[in-house]
Amino acid sequence: MILTIAEALREASADLASVSMTARLDAELLMAHVLKIEREALLLGAWSEKAAPAAFFEVIKRRKQNEPVAYITGYRDFWSLRLVVNPSVLIPRPDSETLIETALSYFQKKNFTPTKILDLGTGSGALLLSALTEWPDAKGLGIDCSDKALSVARFNAEKNSLQMRADFRLGYWGDNITESFDLLLCNPPYIAKETMMPRDVWQYEPHQALFAGKDGLADYRHLIPEIPSLLTERGIACLEIGFDQAEAVSAIAAKAGMESQIYRDIEQRPRCILLF
């Protein structure tokens, strides 16, 4: 039986309810992907009574196997950019936009414009490239320990016409970096090793970008002591933290001689620690 798009969306939403808390949204995004249109066009256009394409049911099968929507479509929107993603990189989350919001607010209050930006653990390049769109005169450096991730970041820089302002290097946190920067951005792994994760995260996303030792703090302990030598006199660092890690990460920063401020995400959970 041939289903209309409206019928297929209803059926897929019900089918995905067991694996996704956003089943209807997932179905709409995947339908738009198959139709090669934006979700907004799907919702506002006269598509409901058209026949659902066979390819839609194939991508729904993939989502039923817990494959993330972003890996099926091959992209994720972040800040003002559309970024290519694949299983070599963590899927950028809206929570991480808190780091960009924090940096923008801080520098506006200080009447200072950063011109050198460092992104440690750059992954898809989401943080660095988003920052470069906000400060058009700035240049940036993204560091990652994965060659495959760096390939994705370079592709995203070129796709968004930022390749002349963004450099990417293989490395481990701040090790062997001799330059200093006005803004350091970092979304390190911060999940404790034994934490139970949703299947779409556990099965598909890179574990080295998620887990950080027994208590989730291993990478902060390595990274934060390096930060003072990486910042200019007026420079700051914005690091993402888990919602329950503000006190622990602030203590690591204090031990390294740094002051800290905590900023909350859109759901009012601690999400960014600003260090200076």
C-alpha positions as CSV (number, residue, x, y, z in Angstrom):
1,M,0.0,0.0,0.0
2,I,1.3,3.4,-0.9
3,L,1.2,5.9,2.0
4,T,0.9,9.6,1.7
5,I,3.6,11.7,3.3
6,A,1.2,12.7,6.1
7,E,0.4,9.0,6.7
8,A,4.0,8.0,6.6
9,L,5.0,10.6,9.1
10,R,2.3,9.4,11.5
11,E,3.4,5.8,11.1
12,A,7.1,6.6,11.5
13,S,6.5,8.8,14.6
14,A,4.7,5.9,16.3
15,D,7.4,3.5,15.2
16,L,10.2,5.6,16.5
17,A,8.6,6.3,19.9
18,S,10.4,3.4,21.4
19,V,13.9,4.6,20.5
20,S,13.6,8.4,20.5
21,M,12.1,11.1,22.8
22,T,11.7,13.3,19.7
23,A,10.1,10.8,17.4
24,R,8.0,13.2,15.4
25,L,10.8,15.6,14.9
26,D,13.1,12.8,13.8
27,A,10.6,11.6,11.3
28,E,10.1,15.1,9.9
29,L,13.8,15.7,9.6
30,L,14.4,12.4,7.8
31,M,11.5,13.0,5.4
32,A,12.8,16.4,4.6
33,H,16.3,14.9,4.0
34,V,14.9,12.3,1.6
35,L,12.9,14.9,-0.2
36,K,15.9,17.2,-0.4
37,I,14.1,20.1,1.2
38,E,14.3,21.9,4.5
39,R,11.9,20.7,7.3
40,E,10.3,24.2,7.3
41,A,9.4,23.7,3.6
42,L,7.9,20.2,4.4
43,L,5.7,21.7,7.2
44,L,4.6,24.7,5.3
45,G,4.4,23.3,1.8
46,A,1.7,21.2,0.0
47,W,3.4,17.9,0.6
48,S,0.9,16.0,2.9
49,E,-1.0,14.2,0.2
50,K,2.0,13.4,-2.0
51,A,3.2,9.8,-2.0
52,A,5.9,9.0,0.6
53,P,9.2,8.1,-1.1
54,A,10.5,4.5,-0.6
55,A,13.8,5.9,0.7
56,F,12.0,7.4,3.7
57,F,11.2,3.9,5.1
58,E,14.8,2.9,4.6
59,V,16.2,5.8,6.7
60,I,13.5,5.1,9.4
61,K,14.9,1.5,9.6
62,R,18.3,3.0,10.3
63,R,16.9,5.3,13.0
64,K,15.1,2.3,14.6
65,Q,18.6,0.8,14.9
66,N,19.5,3.8,17.1
67,E,21.6,5.5,14.4
68,P,21.5,9.3,15.1
69,V,19.5,11.5,12.8
70,A,22.6,13.7,12.2
71,Y,24.7,10.8,11.0
72,I,21.9,9.7,8.7
73,T,21.4,13.1,7.1
74,G,25.1,13.9,7.3
75,Y,24.8,17.3,8.9
76,R,23.9,19.2,12.0
77,D,23.0,22.8,12.4
78,F,24.9,24.6,15.0
79,W,24.9,28.4,15.9
80,S,24.5,30.0,12.4
81,L,26.2,27.2,10.5
82,R,25.3,23.9,8.8
83,L,28.1,21.4,9.6
84,V,28.9,18.1,8.1
85,V,29.1,15.3,10.7
86,N,29.9,11.6,10.6
87,P,30.9,9.0,13.2
88,S,34.4,10.4,13.4
89,V,33.1,13.5,15.3
90,L,30.8,14.2,18.2
91,I,27.4,15.6,17.1
92,P,27.3,19.3,18.2
93,R,24.6,20.0,20.7
94,P,22.7,23.2,21.4
95,D,24.1,23.2,24.9
96,S,27.6,23.9,23.5
97,E,26.4,27.1,22.0
98,T,26.5,28.4,25.6
99,L,30.3,28.8,25.2
100,I,29.9,31.1,22.2
101,E,27.1,33.1,24.0
102,T,29.4,33.4,27.1
103,A,32.4,34.6,25.1
104,L,30.3,37.1,23.2
105,S,28.8,38.6,26.3
106,Y,32.1,38.8,28.1
107,F,34.0,40.5,25.3
108,Q,31.1,42.9,24.7
109,K,31.2,44.0,28.4
110,K,35.0,44.4,28.2
111,N,34.8,46.3,24.9
112,F,37.4,43.9,23.5
113,T,37.5,42.0,20.2
114,P,39.4,38.7,20.1
115,T,41.6,38.3,17.1
116,K,43.2,34.9,17.9
117,I,41.0,31.9,18.9
118,L,42.0,28.4,19.9
119,D,39.7,25.4,19.9
120,L,41.0,22.4,21.7
121,G,39.4,19.1,20.7
122,T,37.8,20.8,17.7
123,G,36.0,17.7,16.3
124,S,33.7,19.0,13.6
125,G,35.1,22.5,14.1
126,A,31.7,23.7,15.5
127,L,33.0,26.0,18.2
128,L,35.9,27.5,16.3
129,L,34.0,28.1,13.1
130,S,31.0,29.6,15.0
131,A,33.4,32.0,16.8
132,L,35.0,33.1,13.6
133,T,31.6,34.0,12.2
134,E,31.1,36.4,15.1
135,W,34.5,38.0,14.9
136,P,35.3,38.6,11.2
137,D,38.8,39.9,11.8
138,A,39.8,36.9,14.0
139,K,41.8,33.9,12.9
140,G,41.7,30.5,14.6
141,L,43.5,27.3,15.3
142,G,41.7,24.0,15.9
143,I,43.5,21.0,17.6
144,D,42.3,17.4,17.7
145,C,44.0,14.1,18.3
146,S,42.0,12.5,15.5
147,D,43.1,12.8,11.8
148,K,39.6,11.8,10.7
149,A,38.0,14.5,12.9
150,L,40.4,17.1,11.4
151,S,39.4,16.1,7.9
152,V,35.7,16.9,8.9
153,A,36.7,20.2,10.5
154,R,38.7,21.3,7.4
155,F,35.8,20.4,5.1
156,N,33.4,22.4,7.3
157,A,35.7,25.4,7.2
158,E,35.8,25.3,3.4
159,K,32.1,24.7,3.1
160,N,31.4,27.8,5.2
161,S,34.1,29.9,3.4
162,L,36.3,30.1,6.5
163,Q,39.3,28.1,5.3
164,M,41.5,31.1,5.0
165,R,41.0,32.0,8.7
166,A,41.0,28.6,10.3
167,D,44.0,26.3,10.7
168,F,43.8,22.8,12.0
169,R,46.5,20.6,13.5
170,L,46.9,17.2,15.0
171,G,47.7,17.4,18.7
172,Y,46.7,16.6,22.3
173,W,45.1,19.5,24.2
174,G,47.6,22.4,24.6
175,D,50.7,20.2,24.4
176,N,53.5,21.8,22.2
177,I,51.4,25.0,21.4
178,T,53.7,28.0,21.7
179,E,51.2,30.7,20.6
180,S,48.9,32.7,22.9
181,F,45.2,33.4,22.2
182,D,42.5,35.9,23.2
183,L,39.9,33.1,23.4
184,L,40.3,29.4,24.1
185,L,37.2,27.2,23.5
186,C,37.0,23.6,24.5
187,N,34.3,20.9,24.9
188,P,36.3,18.1,26.4
189,P,35.1,14.6,27.2
190,Y,33.5,14.9,30.7
191,I,31.4,11.8,31.1
192,A,32.4,9.3,33.8
193,K,33.4,6.0,32.4
194,E,30.6,3.8,33.9
195,T,27.8,6.3,33.1
196,M,24.8,4.7,31.2
197,M,24.3,6.5,27.9
198,P,21.4,6.5,25.4
199,R,22.0,3.8,22.8
200,D,22.3,6.3,19.9
201,V,25.2,7.9,21.7
202,W,26.9,4.8,23.1
203,Q,26.7,2.8,19.8
204,Y,27.6,5.5,17.3
205,E,29.4,8.5,18.7
206,P,33.2,8.4,19.3
207,H,33.9,7.3,22.9
208,Q,37.2,9.3,23.0
209,A,35.1,12.5,22.7
210,L,32.7,11.4,25.5
211,F,34.4,9.6,28.4
212,A,37.1,11.0,30.7
213,G,38.1,8.5,33.3
214,K,36.3,7.2,36.4
215,D,34.9,10.6,37.5
216,G,34.7,12.4,34.2
217,L,37.4,14.9,35.2
218,A,40.5,13.4,33.7
219,D,40.8,15.7,30.8
220,Y,40.2,18.8,32.9
221,R,43.1,17.8,35.1
222,H,45.4,17.6,32.1
223,L,44.1,20.6,30.2
224,I,43.4,23.4,32.8
225,P,47.0,23.7,34.1
226,E,48.1,24.4,30.5
227,I,45.6,27.2,30.0
228,P,47.4,30.2,31.6
229,S,50.4,29.8,29.2
230,L,48.0,29.7,26.2
231,L,46.2,33.0,26.9
232,T,47.1,36.6,26.1
233,E,47.0,39.2,28.9
234,R,43.3,39.8,28.3
235,G,42.4,36.3,27.2
236,I,39.8,33.9,28.6
237,A,39.0,30.3,28.3
238,C,35.4,28.9,27.9
239,L,35.1,25.2,28.7
240,E,32.0,23.1,28.6
241,I,31.2,21.2,31.8
242,G,28.6,18.6,32.9
243,F,25.6,20.0,34.8
244,D,27.0,18.6,38.1
245,Q,30.7,19.4,37.6
246,A,30.8,23.2,38.3
247,E,32.3,22.8,41.8
248,A,34.8,20.1,40.9
249,V,36.1,21.9,37.8
250,S,36.3,25.3,39.6
251,A,38.5,23.6,42.2
252,I,40.8,22.3,39.5
253,A,41.0,25.8,38.1
254,A,41.7,27.4,41.5
255,K,44.5,24.9,42.0
256,A,46.0,26.0,38.7
257,G,45.8,29.7,39.8
258,M,42.8,30.6,37.7
259,E,39.6,32.5,38.6
260,S,36.3,31.1,37.3
261,Q,32.7,32.0,36.6
262,I,29.9,29.6,35.8
263,Y,27.3,30.2,33.1
264,R,24.1,28.3,32.5
265,D,22.6,26.8,29.4
266,I,19.1,27.5,28.0
267,E,17.7,25.0,30.5
268,Q,19.4,26.8,33.4
269,R,21.9,24.1,34.0
270,P,25.6,24.9,34.7
271,R,27.2,24.4,31.2
272,C,30.2,26.7,30.7
273,I,33.1,27.6,33.0
274,L,34.9,30.8,32.1
275,L,38.5,30.9,33.2
276,F,40.8,33.9,33.4
